[in-house]
Amino acid sequence: MNPKQELLSRLPSVDEVLKSEQGAEWLKKYPRRYVLGGVRQGIDLRRKEILEGTTDEVSLESMAQGIALVIGRLSSLSLRPVINATGIVVHTNLGRSVLSERVLENVRRIATGYSNLEYDLGSGKRGKRYAHIKRLLREITGAEDGFAVNNNAAAVLLCLGTLARAREVVVSRGELVEIGGSFRVPDVMAQSGALMKEVGTTNKTHLHDYENALSGLTALLLKVHQSNYRITGFTEDVPVERLVALGRGRGIPVMYDLGSGCLMDLRPYGIHLEPSVREVVKSGADLITFSGDKLLGGPQAGLIVGKREFIEKIQKNPLARAVRIDKLTLAALEATLMEYADEDGAKERIPTLKMLFEDPESIRTRAKKIALLLKRGLTDAEVALIPDSSKAGGGSLPEVDFPTYALSIRPEKISVNLLEERLRSGDPPIVARIRGDALLIDARTVSDREIGPLVKGLRSALR
Ligand SMILES: *Cc1c(COP(=O)(O)O)cnc(C)c1O
């Protein structure tokens, strides 16, 4: 027998490993199929290494660490927490808005038992799930009525499909937006069965453009928030008030897809281009749709507020059932909306708002703390605390720069790309931005309880 053959014959079999003390320990902790998978992979790998001549170790002990790693990976959940060090608050790829413990407590309360989801406790008869948020939506936005569905894409689809099926919807060419993840106004329009009547040009649309497009077929005037882009320079668009005036004269309703849907007045923060939902309601728009998990800071949802006659009609559309909001989301949404009963409290207690409007000095304090912990005895990188700016994200407030503080980390032993990659594959994964030859850790989106794991992850990735 040649030496390699001899080594292979001494490798333990899968069965032997499972029957060993170590195997029994794994079986106690993990599902059998994943232990089996890990052991098979471990032995296969070792066989390959022996044939390649890179090792002559055949003991289970020498393979145990690798096997444990595979078992751990196979039995871990795919969807898991990550540390967002990008400073982008409403980060669509990282789950958009973060919920507070208080909101989550309400979800737990509703999810772990029965509830009056569709039961009217007053009459003992069947109730409506939408009833639970109606009063809050009316109070906060000033609208006559309101309810919520799965997301804003569904809200737009449902509104168009109910009010404009096989009829025309007039919309400006400057507002035919695409949001990430394949939400495109023309495509949603086509899906809804409404006929899109484009008016104006990319940069300029006048009131008379809308006016000239009206006919017996017109069902709706639609305005769409540009969300993630801006047209600047020689531009003109028609404010919603003027569309409302035009629509009123002809008996045609006006709908506004507001995208982010901010429930607060942002002017005290120097942000003048983002109207609050309340202002848009006041402008007279008949229907307004917006997301639950963008600037609102709640769970994924699509909110629809406006005139009662339209809201009731939309709720009766059979499609509403297909895109209805689930009870966990509803519990999170109601609790989030309740925070807006006290606007100052909302800014403190809704994580999205708290992160967006945190005082830069307070961000600086956190960044300094991270830097201090990271630098302790560190010789593998140059770390500097720098002023920088963060973005809201999620297609919200694209023109606003939020002053922040970040750590700029220049690794000395490895490339910045390798550092970024190591952080991403760590546990917990850390997502950060690269600028030039430095990695940026924006402290805005790092919470206090994440500082420990962040520093640990950075130190181990820099080695
Ligand atoms: C984000 C956005 C949508 C889609 O909202 P979701 O809640 O992500 O479905 C639709 N319209 C506009 C203008 C948006 O900004």
The ligand as an SDF file (V2000), in Angstrom:
LIG
                    3D

 15 15  0  0  0  0  0  0  0  0999 V2000
  -40.6440   53.6710   -2.1920 C   0  0  0  0  0  0  0  0  0  0  0  0
  -41.6740   54.1090   -3.1600 C   0  0  0  0  0  0  0  0  0  0  0  0
  -42.6530   53.2200   -3.6010 C   0  0  0  0  0  0  0  0  0  0  0  0
  -42.6730   51.7840   -3.1730 C   0  0  0  0  0  0  0  0  0  0  0  0
  -42.9650   51.6730   -1.8230 O   0  0  0  0  0  0  0  0  0  0  0  0
  -42.7770   50.2480   -1.0750 P   0  0  0  0  0  0  0  0  0  0  0  0
  -43.3250   50.4910    0.2800 O   0  0  0  0  0  0  0  0  0  0  0  0
  -41.3190   49.9810   -1.0950 O   0  0  0  0  0  0  0  0  0  0  0  0
  -43.5380   49.2540   -1.8430 O   0  0  0  0  0  0  0  0  0  0  0  0
  -43.6040   53.6910   -4.4670 C   0  0  0  0  0  0  0  0  0  0  0  0
  -43.5990   54.9620   -4.8980 N   0  0  0  0  0  0  0  0  0  0  0  0
  -42.6580   55.8520   -4.5030 C   0  0  0  0  0  0  0  0  0  0  0  0
  -42.7050   57.2430   -5.0280 C   0  0  0  0  0  0  0  0  0  0  0  0
  -41.6690   55.4560   -3.6040 C   0  0  0  0  0  0  0  0  0  0  0  0
  -40.7360   56.3230   -3.2030 O   0  0  0  0  0  0  0  0  0  0  0  0
  1  2  1  0
  2  3  1  0
  2 14  2  0
  3  4  1  0
  3 10  2  0
  4  5  1  0
  5  6  1  0
  6  7  2  0
  6  8  1  0
  6  9  1  0
 10 11  1  0
 11 12  2  0
 12 13  1  0
 12 14  1  0
 14 15  1  0
M  END
$$$$
